[in-house]
Amino acid sequence: MIIRGSVRILGDQIDTDQLAPYPFGRTWDETVSQIFPANKEFVRSFSSGDIIVAGKNFGCGSSREPASENMKRLGASAIVADSIARTFYRNCVSLGLPCVVCPGIGNICVSGDVIEINLTSGKIKNVSRDVEIDFAQDGNVVSSILKKNGLSNNIGKFLAAPMISSPYSGHQKNQTMAEKVLARASGRRHVAPGEEIIANVDRAVVIEFIVPCVDILDKAGIASFWDPKKVSSVITLQYPAPDPSVAELHKRMRKIATEKNLSCFYGHAGIVNQVIVEKGDILPGQLVVGTDSHSTTYGVMGAAGTGLGITDMAQVLATGQTWFRVPESIRFTLTGRPQPGVMSKDVILYLIGKYGSDFATYKSIEFRGDFVDQMSIASRTVMSNMGVEMGAKFSMFPADEKVLKYLKSRTNIGIENFGPDEDACYEADELVDVSKILPQVAKPHSVENVVSVQELIGTKVDQVFLGSCTNARLEDLAIAAKILDGKKISETVRMIVTPASNEIMLQAMKLGYISILTEAGASVTTSNCGACPGGNSGVVAAGEICLSTSNRNFKGRMGSSEASIYLASPATAAISAIVGEITDPTDY
């Protein structure tokens, strides 16, 4: 298969908030006016059949399938980049849009050159300059899906014959956590990095995207889910509904939950990645997929959690199966005790800043060490959650006694400790002394643009956001309440507090944290994703600066594409709200 087209050059870190700004356009004309907000000429001059050529980490960010769909509707015949974010890549495959990872592609072409991509031979030829470059070809599963023009026309058809997952007791030794999960889920004793496998899913977590998933199934004539007991769903993005269209979406979700007999539909209980863990739906050693990119959060329970797009998830809901490329694994051994004012958010920001936002692309991360042993479940959750910001497919902690104790009152299912084999092999094994880490801040407009808070002292802020599935748990509200107790937020700052779930809201109310935050001048909202993706409850205006405890600071992420977002810990956020500018929390 050969694809020929004219090159259109883009740079590094082209994220999904540029490819599909949220809230999404309701018509194609509206969508076209939104995409690439800082590069409108690219859109205006794009021709059908053009080939997008980009730098590193193309498509980083959300699991939102509209990002891939928009590139296909724009007319792209293929995307070639130094590296491509995993979920964006999968979504393109599902839609039949070829994506090629080819390091160095930008060195052999410029905009306007004509290139030929030979998917069969693994070569790209610049016809205009008579030069070639090789790339790693896709495996049989991906090639098969692309030959069928994506999954859409094959929804409900098993990717492999129905199989029984094998027990962990029979697995071959020497395997990482990811390898053990994927071997069991594919009915095998052993898998190796690079293999493409078909796996049985243990749990599917679907947010508002359950509606388009069901639309796909309806079109395919599929009336029921493969196993409703294994499907969890929650209203998470915008609650309460800010307009009639969102209210209709919520109404449809409730109807689907009833029609499909979903026993694990949790209404508006809070932010998805917190609620599903609280409900005991995620267990050690499980393979979990979700329509949220931060489904890596489920690694805090010792599960392999990862994000999928709409078409991929529709296939899972129909068959219980999906395909995986077995990832290489990276192990971080975290030692030492943190300095005053340093939280787990600072640690994960430090790691992303040091190693880069594509360091773990298509790979699995494991955390261990004496610092991990000290960490609370909430603190570990922050790091599993943000593993995807390093590109990770999975971001996992061993399921130790803390995990088992947490789950004991949340599930009746028998659970055991789960971790890697002692002699497991890792692509990289990194040792990090957390005692040397200072409070960190990620500057606009990339999560890897990390510096010590000391470098930003005095930067004025207009809004402070304490929320999201990253940092809005009880211990986060507790540290903010401790810092703000008896004090007032600066008159030049508005502080938005969005607890991660209704359960956390109630606990915080009983402990007096909500009263302290409110008396200090903060506005406490209903638990939902809210301001984080720019949906509601605290979006920012052009020229404003927001200091946020969330997970992404892409251009346009929390509202205007002309705003600036800095990422920090709850401690840094709270003290900065008082001072009115970014402040070191060490002495507070």
ZAMARGU-4260 file (C-alpha; in steps of 0.2 Angstrom, whole numbers, plus 5000, padded with zeros to 4 digits):
<rodrens>
0) 5000/5000/5000 | 5008/5017/4994 | 5001/5034/5000 | 5007/5049/4990 | 5004/5067/4995
5) 5011/5084/4998 | 5020/5088/5014 | 5012/5099/5027 | 5024/5103/5041 | 5019/5105/5060
10) 5031/5106/5075 | 5033/5096/5091 | 5019/5093/5105 | 5004/5096/5094 | 4991/5092/5107
15) 4973/5086/5106 | 4967/5103/5113 | 4974/5111/5096 | 4967/5096/5086 | 4949/5096/5094
20) 4946/5110/5106 | 4933/5107/5120 | 4919/5109/5120 | 4918/5102/5103 | 4910/5110/5088
25) 4893/5104/5084 | 4895/5106/5065 | 4910/5104/5053 | 4910/5123/5049 | 4911/5127/5068
30) 4924/5113/5071 | 4935/5120/5057 | 4935/5137/5064 | 4941/5130/5081 | 4955/5118/5077
35) 4973/5124/5077 | 4968/5141/5085 | 4986/5148/5084 | 4989/5141/5066 | 4973/5146/5056
40) 4983/5147/5039 | 4988/5128/5041 | 4969/5124/5040 | 4965/5137/5027 | 4978/5131/5015
45) 4976/5112/5018 | 4971/5101/5003 | 4963/5084/5003 | 4977/5071/5001 | 4990/5081/5010
50) 5002/5072/5022 | 5005/5079/5039 | 5023/5078/5045 | 5027/5083/5063 | 5040/5082/5077
55) 5039/5073/5093 | 5023/5068/5103 | 5010/5072/5090 | 4993/5070/5097 | 4998/5071/5115
60) 4984/5074/5128 | 4966/5068/5128 | 4959/5051/5122 | 4946/5062/5112 | 4943/5053/5095
65) 4937/5070/5087 | 4956/5075/5086 | 4959/5060/5074 | 4943/5062/5066 | 4946/5080/5062
70) 4963/5077/5054 | 4954/5064/5043 | 4940/5076/5038 | 4952/5090/5035 | 4958/5078/5021
75) 4975/5071/5028 | 4979/5055/5019 | 4992/5050/5032 | 5002/5057/5047 | 5020/5055/5049
80) 5030/5061/5065 | 5045/5058/5075 | 5034/5051/5089 | 5015/5049/5090 | 5005/5049/5106
85) 4998/5031/5109 | 4979/5035/5110 | 4979/5047/5095 | 4988/5033/5085 | 4975/5020/5090
90) 4961/5032/5086 | 4968/5035/5069 | 4970/5016/5066 | 4952/5014/5071 | 4946/5027/5059
95) 4957/5020/5045 | 4970/5035/5045 | 4988/5028/5043 | 5000/5035/5056 | 5018/5032/5054
100) 5032/5034/5068 | 5047/5039/5058 | 5061/5048/5069 | 5070/5060/5058 | 5057/5063/5045
105) 5058/5082/5047 | 5076/5081/5041 | 5072/5075/5024 | 5057/5086/5019 | 5049/5103/5020
110) 5031/5109/5016 | 5027/5107/4998 | 5038/5092/4995 | 5029/5076/4988 | 5032/5060/4997
115) 5027/5042/4995 | 5024/5031/5010 | 5026/5013/5007 | 5017/5004/5021 | 5022/4987/5014
120) 5041/4990/5013 | 5043/5002/5028 | 5050/5016/5017 | 5046/5034/5014 | 5053/5042/4998
125) 5054/5061/4996 | 5050/5061/4977 | 5054/5080/4976 | 5072/5077/4983 | 5075/5059/4979
130) 5079/5053/4996 | 5072/5039/5007 | 5070/5035/5025 | 5065/5019/5034 | 5052/5016/5047
135) 5046/5002/5058 | 5031/4994/5050 | 5015/4990/5059 | 5011/4973/5065 | 4998/4961/5058
140) 4983/4967/5068 | 4985/4985/5064 | 4989/4982/5046 | 4973/4971/5045 | 4962/4985/5053
145) 4970/4998/5041 | 4966/4987/5026 | 4948/4986/5031 | 4948/5005/5032 | 4947/5005/5051
150) 4936/4996/5064 | 4920/5006/5060 | 4914/4993/5047 | 4918/4978/5058 | 4911/4983/5075
155) 4905/4968/5084 | 4916/4955/5075 | 4928/4947/5086 | 4946/4952/5083 | 4951/4934/5088
160) 4941/4918/5092 | 4933/4920/5110 | 4945/4915/5123 | 4947/4912/5141 | 4959/4922/5151
165) 4972/4912/5159 | 4975/4912/5178 | 4990/4921/5185 | 4995/4905/5194 | 5000/4897/5177
170) 5010/4912/5170 | 5028/4911/5165 | 5040/4920/5177 | 5052/4935/5173 | 5037/4946/5168
175) 5033/4965/5172 | 5016/4970/5179 | 5010/4975/5161 | 5017/4958/5154 | 5008/4948/5167
180) 4991/4957/5164 | 4992/4956/5145 | 4998/4937/5146 | 4983/4933/5157 | 4971/4943/5147
185) 4976/4935/5131 | 4975/4917/5137 | 4994/4915/5137 | 5007/4911/5149 | 5020/4924/5143
190) 5020/4939/5131 | 5035/4949/5125 | 5037/4968/5121 | 5032/4972/5104 | 5020/4958/5101
195) 5002/4962/5095 | 4989/4953/5105 | 4970/4952/5107 | 4965/4953/5125 | 4949/4951/5135
200) 4945/4967/5145 | 4941/4965/5163 | 4932/4982/5165 | 4927/4996/5153 | 4924/5013/5160
205) 4914/5025/5149 | 4910/5043/5152 | 4899/5054/5141 | 4906/5045/5126 | 4895/5031/5130
210) 4882/5040/5119 | 4892/5040/5103 | 4898/5022/5107 | 4880/5016/5108 | 4876/5026/5092
215) 4890/5015/5083 | 4883/4999/5090 | 4865/5004/5085 | 4871/5007/5067 | 4879/4990/5068
220) 4863/4982/5074 | 4871/4977/5091 | 4858/4979/5105 | 4867/4974/5120 | 4884/4975/5129
225) 4895/4960/5130 | 4894/4960/5149 | 4885/4974/5157 | 4892/4970/5174 | 4909/4974/5168
230) 4904/4991/5162 | 4906/5007/5173 | 4899/5024/5169 | 4897/5041/5177 | 4892/5059/5171
235) 4909/5068/5173 | 4913/5081/5161 | 4900/5095/5165 | 4888/5094/5179 | 4876/5102/5182
240) 4872/5103/5164 | 4876/5121/5158 | 4865/5121/5143 | 4850/5111/5135 | 4862/5101/5124
245) 4872/5094/5138 | 4856/5091/5148 | 4850/5080/5133 | 4867/5071/5134 | 4864/5067/5152
250) 4847/5061/5149 | 4853/5049/5136 | 4866/5042/5147 | 4853/5038/5160 | 4842/5030/5147
255) 4857/5020/5141 | 4861/5014/5158 | 4843/5008/5161 | 4842/5000/5144 | 4859/4991/5145
260) 4856/4985/5163 | 4871/4994/5169 | 4873/4990/5188 | 4889/5001/5189 | 4881/5017/5183
265) 4885/5031/5196 | 4875/5046/5190 | 4884/5062/5194 | 4895/5055/5209 | 4910/5065/5203
270) 4925/5064/5192 | 4927/5047/5184 | 4944/5042/5188 | 4941/5045/5207 | 4923/5038/5207
275) 4927/5021/5199 | 4941/5018/5211 | 4930/5023/5226 | 4917/5011/5221 | 4929/4996/5221
280) 4927/4993/5202 | 4946/4992/5199 | 4955/4977/5206 | 4973/4972/5206 | 4979/4963/5191
285) 4964/4969/5180 | 4965/4975/5162 | 4955/4991/5162 | 4950/5002/5147 | 4942/5019/5148
290) 4936/5033/5137 | 4947/5045/5147 | 4965/5047/5144 | 4969/5048/5162 | 4963/5030/5164
295) 4981/5026/5169 | 4975/5032/5186 | 4969/5014/5189 | 4987/5009/5190 | 4986/5015/5208
300) 4976/4999/5212 | 4989/4988/5203 | 4978/4987/5188 | 4983/4990/5170 | 4972/5005/5165
305) 4973/5014/5149 | 4963/5026/5138 | 4953/5022/5122 | 4944/5032/5109 | 4925/5030/5104
310) 4927/5017/5090 | 4939/5006/5100 | 4927/5007/5115 | 4912/5002/5104 | 4922/4987/5099
315) 4925/4983/5117 | 4907/4985/5122 | 4902/4974/5109 | 4914/4960/5111 | 4924/4962/5127
320) 4940/4962/5116 | 4953/4974/5110 | 4971/4974/5103 | 4987/4979/5112 | 5005/4980/5107
325) 5014/4973/5122 | 5024/4988/5129 | 5042/4989/5135 | 5042/4993/5154 | 5051/5007/5163
330) 5054/5006/5182 | 5056/5021/5193 | 5063/5017/5211 | 5059/5032/5222 | 5069/5034/5238
335) 5071/5046/5252 | 5059/5058/5261 | 5052/5073/5253 | 5057/5091/5259 | 5044/5102/5267
340) 5031/5108/5255 | 5034/5095/5242 | 5020/5084/5237 | 5018/5069/5225 | 5013/5081/5212
345) 5030/5089/5213 | 5038/5072/5211 | 5028/5068/5195 | 5031/5085/5188 | 5050/5083/5191
350) 5050/5066/5182 | 5041/5073/5167 | 5052/5088/5166 | 5068/5078/5168 | 5063/5063/5156
355) 5051/5072/5144 | 5033/5070/5139 | 5037/5056/5127 | 5049/5047/5137 | 5037/5033/5140
360) 5026/5033/5124 | 5018/5017/5121 | 5027/5010/5137 | 5022/5005/5154 | 5028/5013/5170
365) 5030/5005/5187 | 5034/5014/5203 | 5043/5006/5218 | 5054/5011/5232 | 5054/5016/5251
370) 5046/5033/5246 | 5032/5023/5238 | 5030/5013/5254 | 5027/5029/5263 | 5014/5036/5251
375) 4996/5037/5254 | 4984/5030/5241 | 4979/5048/5236 | 4997/5053/5233 | 5000/5037/5223
380) 4985/5041/5213 | 4992/5058/5207 | 5007/5049/5199 | 4997/5035/5191 | 4986/5049/5184
385) 5000/5059/5176 | 5010/5044/5170 | 5000/5047/5153 | 5008/5065/5153 | 5025/5055/5150
390) 5017/5046/5136 | 5013/5030/5146 | 5001/5016/5141 | 5000/5010/5159 | 5006/5019/5175
395) 5006/5006/5189 | 5010/5003/5208 | 5011/4986/5215 | 4995/4981/5225 | 5002/4981/5242
400) 4994/4980/5259 | 4988/4998/5258 | 4979/4994/5242 | 4971/4979/5249 | 4966/4988/5265
405) 4958/5002/5254 | 4948/4989/5244 | 4942/4979/5258 | 4927/4989/5262 | 4924/4993/5244
410) 4922/4975/5236 | 4916/4958/5240 | 4928/4950/5228 | 4943/4941/5234 | 4959/4950/5230
415) 4978/4947/5233 | 4994/4957/5232 | 5000/4960/5214 | 5016/4965/5207 | 5030/4961/5195
420) 5041/4946/5196 | 5057/4948/5205 | 5067/4944/5189 | 5057/4955/5177 | 5066/4964/5164
425) 5065/4983/5161 | 5070/4994/5146 | 5075/5007/5159 | 5078/5007/5177 | 5078/5024/5185
430) 5083/5028/5203 | 5077/5045/5210 | 5080/5052/5227 | 5065/5063/5231 | 5073/5071/5245
435) 5082/5082/5232 | 5066/5088/5223 | 5060/5105/5227 | 5042/5111/5224 | 5039/5111/5205
440) 5029/5121/5192 | 5025/5117/5174 | 5025/5133/5164 | 5014/5136/5148 | 5011/5127/5136
445) 5018/5110/5140 | 5018/5098/5155 | 5037/5095/5152 | 5041/5113/5153 | 5045/5111/5172
450) 5055/5122/5183 | 5058/5125/5202 | 5045/5136/5210 | 5059/5147/5214 | 5061/5152/5196
455) 5043/5159/5195 | 5042/5168/5212 | 5032/5184/5209 | 5022/5178/5194 | 5005/5186/5196
460) 4990/5174/5194 | 4972/5178/5191 | 4964/5162/5195 | 4969/5147/5206 | 4961/5130/5202
465) 4961/5116/5215 | 4952/5102/5206 | 4953/5088/5193 | 4956/5069/5194 | 4974/5073/5198
470) 4973/5084/5214 | 4956/5086/5222 | 4956/5072/5235 | 4954/5074/5254 | 4972/5076/5258
475) 4973/5090/5244 | 4959/5099/5252 | 4966/5096/5269 | 4983/5104/5265 | 4974/5119/5256
480) 4963/5121/5272 | 4978/5121/5283 | 4987/5135/5273 | 4971/5145/5271 | 4964/5143/5289
485) 4961/5161/5296 | 4968/5169/5280 | 4960/5178/5265 | 4963/5174/5247 | 4970/5190/5238
490) 4957/5202/5231 | 4965/5200/5214 | 4963/5181/5213 | 4948/5170/5212 | 4950/5152/5218
495) 4940/5138/5212 | 4939/5122/5222 | 4931/5107/5214 | 4932/5091/5225 | 4936/5075/5215
500) 4920/5066/5221 | 4904/5068/5231 | 4912/5056/5244 | 4926/5068/5246 | 4915/5083/5247
505) 4905/5075/5261 | 4921/5070/5270 | 4928/5088/5268 | 4912/5095/5274 | 4912/5085/5290
510) 4931/5089/5294 | 4927/5108/5291 | 4938/5110/5276 | 4925/5117/5265 | 4920/5130/5278
515) 4938/5135/5280 | 4940/5137/5261 | 4924/5146/5259 | 4928/5158/5273 | 4945/5162/5265
520) 4936/5167/5249 | 4936/5151/5238 | 4921/5146/5227 | 4917/5127/5230 | 4909/5119/5215
525) 4900/5103/5212 | 4911/5088/5208 | 4915/5087/5190 | 4929/5089/5177 | 4924/5107/5176
530) 4937/5120/5173 | 4951/5107/5169 | 4946/5103/5151 | 4938/5121/5149 | 4920/5115/5150
535) 4913/5125/5164 | 4915/5130/5182 | 4930/5141/5180 | 4936/5144/5162 | 4949/5158/5160
540) 4949/5173/5148 | 4961/5179/5136 | 4977/5186/5144 | 4973/5178/5161 | 4985/5167/5171
545) 4979/5152/5180 | 4988/5141/5193 | 4981/5124/5192 | 4982/5108/5201 | 4976/5099/5186
550) 4986/5088/5173 | 4988/5098/5157 | 4992/5116/5153 | 4990/5116/5134 | 4985/5131/5125
555) 4967/5133/5126 | 4965/5119/5138 | 4955/5129/5152 | 4946/5141/5141 | 4954/5155/5130
560) 4969/5150/5119 | 4976/5166/5124 | 4977/5162/5142 | 4992/5154/5151 | 4991/5139/5163
565) 5004/5134/5176 | 5003/5117/5185 | 5008/5115/5203 | 5004/5106/5219 | 4989/5110/5231
570) 5001/5117/5243 | 5009/5129/5230 | 4991/5133/5224 | 4985/5138/5241 | 4999/5149/5246
575) 4999/5157/5229 | 4980/5161/5231 | 4984/5171/5247 | 4999/5181/5240 | 4991/5184/5223
580) 5007/5177/5214 | 5016/5161/5212 | 5024/5157/5229 | 5035/5144/5237 | 5025/5133/5249
585) 5041/5127/5259 | 5038/5139/5274 | 5020/5137/5275
</rodrens>
